[in-house]
Amino acid sequence: MSYDAIVYQVLIASPSDVTEEREAISKAIHSWNAANSRELKTVLLPIRWETHATPGMGERPQKMLNEQLVNPSDILVGVFWIRIGTDTGESESGTIEEIKEFVRANKPVLTYFSKKPMPHDADVSQLDKVREFQTKIMKDKMGLIESFSSDSDLENKLSRHLTKVVSDLKSATSPSTSPKNAHPATVAIKHETSSSTPPEQLDEQILSQINHALKTDKQRFLLLAFLNLSTERNGGDLEMNSEEIRKIANNIAQKNQKHEISKISGVLSGFTQEGELKKLKILSRGRRVRGGSIYSMDRKWLPYLRRIQLDLKWEL
């Protein structure tokens, strides 16, 4: 059943040494949505350069990222450990420049510093810069600053803080909630939900069947390709042609340092013609097109795929 919701875009900003923490932030956002979105009529959309940035030429790289990701976003969640990042020509790192842009626009910033054990070969100069920046933003009161000792600690703290930030944002907008009165980077949309069970109440037997049927990384890549697509298309069944599935699946393989896929027809046929996945009717093959076939998936399966992705800790 559908319901109206306000979507706030949450930019995840960080240097390159906190891959696990970025996943933890995404997981916390999705968990927050599962617990709060229907009641609060609010959806948080994680924005990441890996999935939302597009290449361009002729401009300073960070300036292009600012225009594509920073300016449209509503909330920034930053995370640091032992690296500050690479100088952009305007700031000491892209993450710092993004935080400054948010502060300048008077938009909420949540910055977290890891207290995890450091590797013995940590770059001392980078670590010193992280500490200097932490001192500066605390002194200048540049948003909420917090530390964490583990990924679960980060998830728990972020979930609590997001509730407070959303409350502040909603109270700052007109109760009419019409798009013209909404926060400049916020849009009122029709958020489509499935009639299936919410993510926190998934049918564990079905989840077990899916996991049992997915015996190889190749099979998982192909199904998670549809989960990747779900961030870009709304409403009705999700559709992909076999070549599109292959490209997105190989993208996922590259990001997670797995072997790429050359032939996919056999795996896709297996999904639709035999085994547990056929029984569950997760994928169905429709019309044939030049170079392959069109495959579709009911959106009700997306919460299950999201759970699988979170368990695998794979990046889409």
C-alpha positions in Angstrom: 0.0 0.0 0.0 1.4 3.4 -0.9 1.7 6.5 1.3 2.9 10.1 0.8 6.4 10.8 2.3 9.0 13.5 2.3 12.4 12.3 1.1 15.6 13.7 2.6 18.8 12.9 0.8 21.6 11.9 3.1 25.1 12.3 1.7 27.7 9.9 3.0 31.1 11.7 3.0 34.4 10.1 3.9 38.0 9.5 2.9 38.9 6.1 1.4 39.9 4.2 4.5 36.4 3.7 6.0 34.7 1.3 3.6 33.1 -0.8 6.4 31.9 2.3 8.1 30.3 3.6 4.9 28.4 0.3 4.7 27.4 0.6 8.4 26.0 4.1 7.7 23.9 2.8 4.7 22.7 0.0 6.9 21.7 2.4 9.7 19.8 4.5 7.2 17.9 1.6 5.8 17.1 0.3 9.3 15.8 3.8 10.2 13.5 3.8 7.2 12.2 0.3 8.1 11.4 1.5 11.7 10.2 5.0 11.0 9.3 5.9 7.4 5.6 4.9 7.5 4.9 6.5 10.9 6.8 9.7 10.3 6.0 9.9 6.5 9.7 10.4 5.9 12.2 8.5 3.9 16.0 8.9 4.1 17.8 8.3 0.8 21.5 7.4 1.1 23.6 9.3 -1.5 27.1 7.9 -2.3 29.6 9.0 -4.9 30.0 5.4 -6.0 26.3 5.1 -7.0 25.2 8.7 -7.7 28.1 10.5 -9.3 28.5 10.7 -13.1 31.8 11.4 -14.8 32.4 14.7 -16.5 35.1 16.9 -18.0 36.3 20.5 -17.9 35.7 21.2 -14.2 37.5 20.6 -11.0 36.5 17.0 -9.9 35.3 18.0 -6.5 33.4 21.0 -7.9 31.4 18.5 -10.1 30.7 16.3 -7.1 29.5 19.4 -5.1 27.1 20.2 -7.9 25.9 16.6 -8.4 25.8 15.4 -4.8 26.5 18.0 -2.2 24.2 20.8 -3.2 21.0 18.7 -3.7 21.5 16.8 -0.4 19.8 17.6 2.9 21.9 15.9 5.5 25.6 15.1 5.6 27.0 12.1 7.5 30.8 12.2 7.6 33.2 9.6 9.0 36.9 9.6 9.6 39.5 7.2 10.9 43.2 7.6 10.1 43.1 9.5 6.8 42.0 13.0 6.0 41.9 12.4 2.2 43.4 14.2 -0.8 43.7 18.0 -1.3 41.1 19.3 -3.7 42.7 22.7 -4.5 40.2 24.4 -2.2 40.3 22.3 0.9 42.5 19.6 2.5 40.2 16.9 1.3 37.0 16.3 -0.6 35.2 15.3 2.6 36.3 18.5 4.4 35.2 20.6 1.4 31.8 18.9 1.4 31.4 19.5 5.2 32.3 23.2 4.7 29.7 23.5 1.9 27.0 22.1 4.1 28.0 24.4 7.0 27.9 27.4 4.6 24.4 26.4 3.5 23.3 25.9 7.1 22.4 22.3 6.5 22.8 19.6 9.2 26.2 17.9 9.5 26.8 14.7 11.6 30.5 13.8 11.8 31.8 10.7 13.4 35.4 9.8 14.3 36.5 6.2 14.7 38.3 5.0 17.8 39.1 1.6 16.3 42.7 0.3 16.8 45.1 1.8 14.2 47.3 -0.3 11.9 51.0 -0.1 12.7 51.8 1.4 9.3 49.3 4.3 9.6 50.4 7.5 7.9 51.2 9.8 10.9 50.9 13.0 8.8 47.4 12.0 7.7 46.4 11.0 11.3 47.6 14.4 12.6 45.5 16.2 10.1 42.4 14.2 11.1 43.0 15.2 14.8 43.5 18.8 13.8 40.3 18.8 11.9 38.4 17.1 14.7 39.7 19.9 17.1 38.7 22.6 14.6 35.1 21.5 14.0 34.5 21.0 17.7 35.8 24.5 18.4 33.8 26.0 15.6 30.7 23.9 16.4 30.4 22.6 12.9 27.4 20.3 13.5 27.2 17.2 15.7 30.6 15.6 16.4 30.7 12.1 17.9 33.2 9.2 18.2 32.5 5.4 18.0 34.3 2.2 18.8 32.7 -0.3 16.4 30.4 -0.4 13.4 27.5 -1.4 15.6 28.2 1.5 17.9 28.2 3.8 14.8 24.9 2.4 13.6 23.2 2.8 17.0 24.4 6.4 17.5 23.6 7.5 13.9 20.1 6.0 14.2 19.3 8.1 17.3 20.9 11.3 15.8 18.9 10.9 12.5 15.7 10.9 14.4 16.6 14.2 16.0 17.8 15.7 12.7 14.6 14.7 10.9 12.5 16.2 13.7 14.4 19.5 13.4 14.1 19.6 9.6 10.4 18.9 9.6 9.7 21.5 12.3 11.5 24.0 10.2 9.2 23.5 7.2 5.6 24.5 6.6 3.1 22.0 7.9 1.3 22.3 4.5 4.1 20.0 3.2 3.5 21.2 -0.3 6.6 21.0 -2.5 7.0 24.8 -2.8 7.0 25.1 0.9 9.3 22.2 1.6 13.0 22.2 2.4 14.8 23.4 -0.8 16.5 20.0 -1.3 13.5 18.0 -0.3 10.7 16.6 -2.5 7.3 15.3 -1.6 6.8 12.0 -3.4 4.5 9.0 -3.5 6.6 6.3 -1.8 5.7 2.9 -3.2 5.7 0.0 -0.8 4.9 -3.6 -1.4 2.2 -5.5 0.2 4.9 -7.9 1.4 6.2 -8.1 4.9 8.3 -5.2 6.1 12.1 -5.7 6.2 12.3 -6.3 9.9 9.5 -9.0 9.6 10.8 -11.0 6.7 9.7 -14.5 6.3 12.8 -16.3 7.4 11.8 -19.5 5.6 11.7 -17.7 2.3 14.9 -15.9 3.1 16.5 -19.3 3.8 15.2 -20.7 0.5 16.7 -17.8 -1.4 20.1 -18.1 0.3 20.1 -21.9 -0.2 19.4 -21.4 -4.0 22.2 -18.8 -4.3 25.2 -21.1 -4.4 27.7 -18.8 -6.3 28.7 -15.2 -6.3 27.6 -15.0 -9.9 24.0 -15.8 -9.0 24.1 -13.3 -6.2 25.5 -10.5 -8.5 22.7 -11.1 -11.0 19.9 -10.8 -8.4 21.5 -7.8 -6.6 21.6 -6.1 -10.0 17.8 -5.6 -9.5 18.4 -4.2 -6.1 20.8 -1.6 -7.7 18.1 -0.8 -10.2 15.5 -0.2 -7.4 17.3 3.0 -6.4 16.7 4.5 -9.8 13.2 3.4 -10.9 9.9 3.5 -9.0 6.6 1.7 -9.3 5.5 -1.6 -10.7 7.8 -4.5 -11.6 11.5 -3.9 -12.2 12.6 -4.8 -15.7 16.1 -5.3 -17.1 17.4 -6.9 -20.3 20.0 -9.6 -20.0 22.8 -7.3 -21.2 21.9 -4.6 -18.7 21.9 -7.3 -15.9 25.4 -8.4 -17.0 26.8 -4.8 -17.0 25.4 -4.0 -13.5 26.4 -7.4 -12.1 29.9 -6.9 -13.3 29.9 -3.4 -11.7 29.0 -5.1 -8.4 31.7 -7.7 -9.0 34.4 -5.0 -9.6 33.4 -3.0 -6.5 33.6 -6.0 -4.3 36.8 -7.4 -5.9 35.2 -10.5 -7.3 35.6 -12.2 -10.6 33.6 -10.7 -13.4 30.9 -12.5 -15.4 31.2 -13.4 -19.1 28.1 -15.6 -19.8 24.9 -15.1 -17.8 22.3 -16.8 -19.9 22.6 -20.2 -18.2 22.2 -18.7 -14.7 19.2 -16.6 -15.7 17.6 -19.6 -17.3 18.2 -21.5 -14.1 16.4 -18.8 -12.1 13.3 -19.0 -14.3 13.2 -22.8 -15.2 14.4 -24.8 -12.2 15.1 -25.0 -8.5 14.0 -22.9 -5.5 14.1 -19.6 -7.3 11.7 -20.8 -9.9 9.3 -21.9 -7.1 9.5 -18.5 -5.5 9.1 -16.8 -8.9 11.6 -14.2 -8.1 12.6 -13.6 -11.7 10.4 -14.1 -14.8 11.4 -13.9 -18.4 9.2 -11.9 -20.7 9.7 -10.9 -24.3 12.9 -11.5 -26.3 14.8 -8.6 -27.6 17.9 -8.2 -29.7 20.8 -9.7 -27.9 18.8 -11.4 -25.1 15.6 -11.3 -23.2 13.7 -9.0 -20.8 13.6 -10.2 -17.2 11.3 -8.8 -14.5 11.1 -8.9 -10.8 8.2 -8.0 -8.4 9.3 -5.2 -6.0 8.2 -7.3 -3.1 11.5 -9.2 -3.3 13.6 -6.1 -2.8 13.6 -6.3 1.1 14.9 -9.8 0.9 17.7 -8.8 -1.5 18.5 -5.9 0.7 18.9 -8.3 3.6 21.1 -10.6 1.6 23.2 -7.6 0.5 23.6 -6.4 4.1 24.6 -9.8 5.3 27.2 -10.1 2.5 28.4 -6.6 3.1 28.7 -6.1 -0.6 28.6 -2.7 -2.2 26.1 -1.9 -4.9 
